[in-house]
């Protein structure tokens, strides 16, 4: 009996005792990294101009929730900018999705909304360019950044330009998600 107790004690000393297994690490490439995708907290997490985030109405509801970003629509010559920067960890890619719509009295391409995705180490790209002929109901659009071996930043940009006198176009954007993927 003494031998068994000594052997058991030696086993505990040499193996470090019984330990609980470590909890699994979260998957590094599965998170949604845009902190305020639906603008429910105003412009938190975004660089934006004044009066850019509005509350939906029964006539012009948000895609989800109650708020969305709106561009142009004043029939004045001006630009609006909405931008957010997120981090893409090493070994991950990024999928950006958003919903957009427009309401327009224009018949030419005087007013426009460009969506760009700039990833560090790559030339910035305009992924979408919308004009008066953009759909009036919410449509989903997507852009992606490929997987890379190093950590990078990605800047999601919406830039609108409006020209006075050619008709009025209002662009709306909602549910801008930035999701990591392996």
Order of alpha helices (4+ residues) and beta strands (2+ residues): alpha-beta-beta-beta-beta-beta-beta-beta-beta-beta-beta
